[in-house]
């Protein structure tokens, strides 16, 4: 069972099964904000939480 809670930006984030804790899988922390991501801790490279992924996509999107 997963629940949700609000982080400091007021965005609801999943806690529990959705974050991988119920399955016993350790999740990686976001390199920008430190929140749990949707990726296992063994994932290589930059791991971002859904909020930071969305913000990064907005920053790098073509604006023209």
C-alpha positions, -999 to 999 in steps of 0.1 A, spaced: 0 0 0 14 34 -9 5 67 5 13 102 -6 26 133 12 35 168 1 71 178 -2 85 213 5 73 225 -29 37 214 -22 38 186 -47 23 153 -37 50 125 -37 45 88 -34 57 71 -2 59 33 3 53 8 -24 55 33 -52 89 44 -39 101 8 -39 104 4 -1 77 -22 2 95 -44 -24 127 -41 -5 144 -22 -33 167 7 -23 159 38 -44 183 64 -56 181 100 -43 176 129 -67 209 147 -73 191 181 -73 168 180 -43 176 147 -25 140 133 -27 136 96 -36 134 88 -73 116 61 -92 150 44 -100 169 18 -81 200 29 -62 221 8 -87 211 31 -116 241 47 -132 243 84 -141 222 113 -130 190 103 -112 162 129 -108 129 127 -90 98 132 -112 95 169 -103 131 177 -111 129 156 -143 99 177 -154 117 210 -145 148 198 -164 127 190 -195 111 225 -193 146 242 -191 160 222 -221 129 223 -243 131 242 -276 116 276 -271 109 288 -305 
